[in-house]
Amino acid sequence: MPTKDDIQNAQATISGELSETPLQRSAHLERLCESEVFLKLENYQVTGSFKVRGGLNKLYSLDPGERERGIISASSGNHGAACAFGANRVGCPVTVCVPAYASPSKIDLIESYGAEVKHHGNDCLETEVYARSLANENGLTYISPYNDPHIVSGQGTVAVELLEQIDALDAVFISVGGGGLIAGMGTYLKAMSPSTEIVACSPEASPAMHACLEAGEIIDVPCEETLSDATAGGIEPGAITFDICRKVIDRSILVSEAEIRSAMQDFIAGHRMLIEGSAGVALAAFLKTRDDYRDKRIAIIICGSNISSEKLEEILA
């Protein structure tokens, strides 16, 4: 399992390649509640998502032979863009497998970094199984979106920056898909700020980690279409993130598609800032429970900005 030291080492590895993202106090959200609200703006990260942190950290862990043979990943978009960006930096061939519902704008972003894109499956888990089979057949290194200690450690660097930017937090709201971000951030926060509440935020339409935690084991969870395509899909059997999430998550909240849509509309109007559905999940979870956090200092992870023009028009309409 990744440790605080692994996350600090990841920060040392990638900090020269990536810029620190801003932490911004939200006067708009504070008008709606009685809390101090801070936004960690990973939507300003290169590739438009926190995912590049884990992808780059993983690529730097590979030996020269592995880089020369190439890598392959499975992704609904953001992880694929992260791997493609990192592979471009280290001169490594890269293939990204995407599910049928992957956003065209995210596919364009992946291809812009020189990756080959393959379409397979209607669910992230199906796509991951396919990518792993191609990796075995072709001698490629498979890079999981979340089930990898280097990925988790890289995502945990968001928490390193966060605690350098603000000295105390009562709660952090983090969107959850496969659990890489919350596992990494939770590991670091529990080591460095154990009183901070870790709040997991998931869409009702695709509540994989939430349902697995309730069941006490990794189970097959039916998932429907959601505005939060970056968190959609099941949890891979044996995923390291599951056990970490069991240890670090203090509260898990589900939000409806209407709540996600409303939170995104409010945020875009109030902050004049572009976000994707997965960021809307964390915002919606905070707004849903804001009365529980009066007189508290809160951080919300704005995890990405990669939204298609069609989906953006639909939300704003």
N, C-alpha and C positions, 0 to 999 in steps of 0.2 A: 504494500500500500504506500502511496506517496506520503511524504512527511513534510513538515514545515521547512526542513533543510532542503529537500528536493525542490520545493517551490521557490525558495530563495536562490537556489542554483539556477533554476529556470529563468528567474528574473535577471540574473547576471548574464545568462546566455543570450537572451533576446532583447535586452534593453538597448543595445547598440543598434538594433535593426528597426525597432518600433518606437514611436513617440508615446509618451505618457498621455493618456486621455484625460480630459478635464473633469473636475468635480464641480458641479454648479448648483448653487442653492436655488430652489424653485419658489419664487414669490407667488407664482400662479397657484401651485398646489397648496401652499401654505394658506392661501385665502380660503381654501375649501375645507381646511381642518385646523386643528390646534396643535400642530407639530412643527418641528424643524425638519424640512424635507430637502435632501440632497440627491442629485442625479449624477451617477457615474456614467459618463457619455461614451460608451463603447461604440455607439453609432458613428463616432468621429474616427474610429480606428481604421487603418488601411484595410482595404477590402470591405469596409462597412460593417465589421462584426468583430467581437472578441475572439472568434475562432482562430484567427491568425496566430494568436499567442501559442496555443497548443500545437498547431501545425508546424510552426517554425521550430519550436523546442524539440519536437519529434524528429524533424529532418536533420537537425544538428547532432542528434544522437546516433545517426546511422554511420556506418563505416563507408569508406570510399567505394568498395565493391557493391554494396547495397545501393548507393546513390547511382552508380553507373548502370546497374540493371534496371532501376526505375521503381517507382512506387505506384500503388493503386489505392483508391479510397472509395467509400460509398457515402453519399451526401444528398440532402435535399437542396443544397446550394452553398451555404456559408462555410461548412467544413471543406467542401470541394474547392472553393475559392481560396481558402487558407492554404490547403496543400499545394494548389497550383501556384500561388504567390511564392510560397517557400521553395518549391522545386525550381521555380524560375531563378530565385536568388542563388541556389547552390548548384545549378546546372544539372538538374535531375529530370529524366523523362517522367511524365505523370499521366495517369488515366483516372478519370473520375466517373463512377457509375451513379446514375441518378434515377429516382423513381419517376413514374409517369406523371405525377402531380407537380414535379419540380417547376419552379417559376422560370419562365423564359428569360427574364432579366437576370436571374442568378446564373442560368446556364451561359448566357452571354458573358457575364463577369468571369466565370471559370475559364471559358475559352479565350478570353482576352489575355490571360497569363500563359497561354500556350498549351493548355491541357487538352487531351483527347477525351471526349465525353461519350459514354455509352448509356443507353436507356434500358432499364430493366426493372420490372416489378411495380406493384401498386402500393407497396408499404416499404418503409425504410429497412425493416428487418429482412424482407425478401431481397432488397438491393444489396444489403451487406453480405448475405449468403452468396449471392452471385459474384460479388467482387472478390470475396475470399477464394472462391473456386478458380477465378481467373488468376489470382495471385499464385496459387499452388501450381496451376498448369504452366505458367510462364516465368516462374522464378522471381516474381516481383515481391516487394515488401508491402504488405497490406497495412494501411493506417486507419485505425478505427476512429469514428467521430468522438468516441468517449471512453471506450474500453481499452485504455492504454495508460500506464502510469506517467509517461512523458506528456501525453495530451492533458491529463488531469493536472499535472504540475504546471504546465504552461497556462492553463486557464486560471489556475490559482493565483497567478501574478496580478490579476485584477484586484485581489484583496491586498496584496503587498502595496500597490499604489494607493488603494483606498485608505489604508491606515497611515500612510505617509502624508496624505492630504487632509485627514481629519483624525483627531486623537481619540474620540469616543463616539460610539454608536449604540443605540438601544436595539435596533433591528435593521436587517438588510433583507430586501425583497429581491428574489432571484428566480427567473423563469427556468423551468425544468423540462428537458426532453430526455435524453439518455443519461443526464446527470453529471456530465463532465465539468460544467461550470460550477455548479453548486457543491460538488464533491471537492474540487480544488479550492474554491473560496472558503468553503466550510472548514476544511482541514486547517487552513492558515488562520482563519478567524478564531476558531476554537482554541488554537495554540496561543494566539497573541491577544485576543480580546474575548475571553470565555463567557463574559456576561452578555455579549451581543446575541440577540435572537436571530436564528437563521430561518427565514420564511420561504418555503418552496411554493412556487406559483405555477399552476398547470391549467390548460384548457379542459373543460368538461368533455369536449369532443375527442380528446386524445390524452387521457390521464394515466399513461402507462406507469410512470414511477410512483405516482400517488397510489394507484391500485396495488402495485407490487408491495409497497410498504405496508399497506393495510392488510394484505394477505400474509406478510411475513416471509415471502419468497417471490422469486421471479416467476411470473405467470404470463400467459398469453392474454393481452388486453385488447378487445375490439376498439378500433380507432376510426373516427369519422373525419370528414374534411373539416379543417379549421383555418381561421385566419392566421394562426400561429404555425405555419408550415415548417418552420425551423425546429419546433419541438415535437412534431408529429411522429408517430410510429412506436414500435414496441421496444422492449429492453432485451438485449442479446443474452441468452443463457450464459451464466458464469460471469457477467459483467462486474468488474471491480467496483464500479460506481454504486452498485446496490448496497453493499455492506458499508461503504463510506457514508452514503446517504442515511442509512439507519442510525449512524452514530452522530451525524452533525446536524440533521434537520430537526428543528424544534417545533415547527408548525407547517402544515401543508394545506393550501387553499386552492379550491377549484373555482374557475370563473367561466361564465357562459360566453357564447359568441357575441351576444348583444352587449355584454359588459366589456368585452375586449374592444369591440367596435366603438362604443361610447368613449372608452378611455383614450383610444387613439385619436378620435375626433377632437376631444377636449385638449389633448396634449399638443396636437399639431396646431390647433387654433391658438392655444395659450402660450406656446413656446416658439412658434414659427420654425419648427424643426422636424425633419423627416425621420420616421421610425417604421419598423416592420412589426408584424403581428406578435412575434415573440416578446418584444419590448412592451407591447400593449398588454400582454398577460400580467407582467409584474405590476404595471400601473393599475390595471383593473383590480388586482388582488389587494393593493394598498387602499384604493378608493372604497372597496367593499368592506374593509375592516378598519377604516381610519379612526372610528370612534374608540377602538381598542388601544390606539397609540397617541392619545392626547398627551401633550407635554413631554413627548419623547423626541429623540433625535433619530431620524430615519434616513436610510439610503436606499434608493431604487436603482437597480442595474438596468440601464437602457442598452440592451445587449446588441442591437443591430438596426440598420437603416435600409436593408436591401428588400425593397418592396416593388412589385411591378407597377407600371403606370395604370394597368387595368384594375388591379386590386385597390390602388390608391383612389382612383376615380370612384370605385364602388363604395369605399368607406366614406369619402367626402360627400357623396350623394345622399 
